[in-house]
Amino acid sequence: MGFTQLATMLINRLVKGISVEIFTFLNSVTPERTCTKQAFSKARKKLKHTAFIELNAFYVTAFYESTLYRSYQNKFRLLAVDGSLCQLPAAKQLITHFGQWKNKTAKGMPMGRASLVYDVYNRVVVSGRLASLEKSETDLFREQYEHISSQSDTLDKSLYLMDRGYPSHDLCTMMARNGDFFLIRCKKDFCKPVTEFVHSDKQEALILLNPTLWYTKKGEKRGSRFKEPLTVRIVRIKLSAGRYEYLLTNMEQASHDELNELYALRWGVETYYDYLKDSMELENFSAKTVEGVLQDFHACLLGSNLVNMLINEAEEELQEQQTDKKNKYTYQINRKTATGILRNQVISILFLEKDIPAKLEQLKKQIKSSKTAIVPHRKFPRFKKRRSARKFHMPKKKAL
C-alpha cells in the first residue's frame, strides 16, 4: 500500500474496523488486490503525521489564492481561536505522552489538548494542533501564530477572535507588531487597569498592559518576551441577559455594535469542534500509538476542509437560487447529512473518476437537496455536561 492509498484512507476516516475499511477501499479501487491488517499497520508506521500538516498548509495557501476566498469588508481574515480536550484511546503510551484527565467521580481517561485556528467566514481550519495536557491553550496558539504569520506575507492581515483564556501582554504585543488585529474577551480581574475600568462608569477607555512575571506548574519563573507596555482599547458590551462582557482590541475605529457582532462570530469555532467530534468522529481513533493518533487527528482536519469546500460551494449556489423565491425562511445545507453523502467520494474522485468536474456537480446537486431552515433569533440554554465514557447514542445517529 503506497502513500496515496494510505493517506486517502486516513483522510476518508477509519471509523469502522480496520479490516472492513481496507476491504471497502480496495473493493472500490482494485477489487483483485488484498491487504491484511498487519500489512496496513506496517505501511502506516512509515508515514509521519507531518505529511497531513503539510498537505493542509498547501490546501490553505491554494484556497486563499483562489476566487473562493472571502474577507471581512475586504480588509482582513476573521480567524477564531479556541482549544478543546480530546478523548483518546486507553493506552499507557498515550497517557505518558498526552496525560490523563481525572475528576472526583471517574478513574480518568487519556486526553489531549487540541487547538484550532479557524476561518469563520470561509469555514477553513487554517491550523490545528494536538498536544499534551501540560501545554496551555495560549502556548499552543503562540506556536500556531508564529507559523501562520511566517507563511502569510502575501495574504490579508487577520483579526483574531479569542475568549477569556487568551489575553496576555505577550500575545497582544506580538500580533500588534505584525500588523494583525485582535478582539479578546477578558475577565473582570484580568489585571489592575481592567478592574479599575470595570468599577468605572465608562463605556470604553485606553489602558496599559504591562509586562508580567509568572511561575509555571513546574515552578519555573518566566517573564514577558516584550518589555514595553502596550496600549489597548477596552470596551464594555451589555449582553441580552443584563450582564456585561469586556473586550480588548487594537481596532481603533470599530463601533461598539460592530465589535459585539464580530466577537459573536467567534462561536463558529465552538460549533466546528462539535462538527469535528460529532459528524467527523474526531475522537474515534483507529490507533493506540502517539504517531497513529496524530495521523488520525491531522487527517481528520484535512478531510473536513476538503468536505466543507464542496459544501460551501453548494451552499452559495443554494443561496443564489433562493433570491427569486419568497420562502418564509432562508435555507442552509445540513452539514451532517452532506458529510455522510460525501464520505467515500474522495476515493471515487481520486482513483476512479475521469470527469471530475461533472462528478463534483453531481455531488453538489445531491447535497443541496438536504437543507434546513435558518430560524433567526433562536436561542437555546447552554448546559455543562459531565464527561461520559459513552460516545455513541441511539437517538443521535452519526454522519459516517
Summary of the structure (lengths in Angstrom):
residues: 400
radius of gyration: 22.8
end to end distance: 23.6
largest distance: 75.7
contacts: 1141
relative contact order: 0.13
helix: 42%
strand: 21%
